[in-house]
Amino acid sequence: MAAEKIYKEVQDYYGKDLKKTEDLKTNACVTPRRPLPAFIREALKCVHEEISAKYYGCGLVVPECLEGCWILDLGSGSGRDCYMLSQLVGENGHITGVDMTEAQVEVAKKHIDYHMNKFGYKKPNVNFIHGYIEKLSEAGLKGESYNLVISNCVVNLSPDKGAVLHEAYQMLKEGGEMYFSDVYASCDLPEDIRKHRVLWGECLAGALWWKDLYKIAKEVGFQTPRLVTASRITLGNKELESIVGNCQFVSATFRLFKIPKDTTAQRCEVIYKGGITGHEKELEFDVNYRFKQGEIVNVDEETAAILQNSRFSAKFLIQPLEKKQPSQKGCHAGKQKQKIEDPFKFVEQMEAKGTTKTPSGCCGSKGCC
């Protein structure tokens, strides 16, 4: 499908075909019904009901350590995530939402005053822009201005994933992060799937083969993608299931970091100091690293470089392995285990352990946060 045709059909799908969440034709863009931290539940309660009703995201995109951050939301839609995050960054932080569907942007803009009054902010800490996520500079955004770029089930809707990641990289400050939830395929999808209008709108036909994410991220300049979580997608639609055949899909959240190119990487011992809102005692950084407050953890070169050069640096004591840390309880310094990168492998391991329920949506059991 030509890029312009994809843009037009996606805009029509989200601006005309879908009026509310219940209009979705598969389970692919369904948010899980799962326990959420109290501070996130409270933030979501404050979002205007019209904003929530027009939410079509996949997963819940809430990075850690957000106070004072400047965040860019790619494909912000009706603005649900933006208004949730505007509470978490505080009045000194800022959220910019970008979306190519003008009808969605207008809904988001309509409720700025409502939310700022509800949060008690003297001036808005959110703004919304009508534009393409592949052309952020053309939309008037300034490079190297953001601590975080987030996206919630939107990159798959773009005909040029490389351009999206490149633009995100350009928007980030050094030490910044792209944290995003999206749909991934188990293979390079055949043309009959890629040309299907409904499958495009439902976030499946444009799904990236997960291995290509690693390739594109490296070409753009990001560090190796880090898998945060993943869950299997089932469509719940017999007609569309017959079209996708043996192709499998997962929803997965990855984090990509922009680290200074002159960084000298070396293995380190790190100790999480604690104190991040919602993660005071334990920080689950990705599927490979979990940091408990006060415990020594032996990390590889790339992880050490990320922790040293990102917004997380103030939350950790970091020391090269040659210089031993003082004795701390629960020392976890030891052999480096094999890292998990494949989201399908991760899902299979979780299912084998019985730690996941039988999923019916992109992020787990059908339901809305």
Secondary structure by P-SEA (a helix, b strand, c coil): ccaaaaaaaaaaaaaccccccccccccccccccccccaaaaaaaaaccaaaaaacccccccccccccbbbbbbccccccaaaaaaaaaaccccbbbbbbccaaaaaaaaacaaaaaaaaccccccbbbbbcccccccccccccccccbbbbcccccccccaaaaaaaaaaaccccbbbbbbbbbbcccccccccccaaaaaaccccccaaaaaaaaaaaaccccccccbbbbbbcccaaaaaaaccbbbbbbbbbbbbccccbbbbbbbbbcccccccccccccccccccccccbbbbbcaaaaaaaaccccccccccccccccccccccccccccccccccaaaaaaaaaaacccccccccccccccc
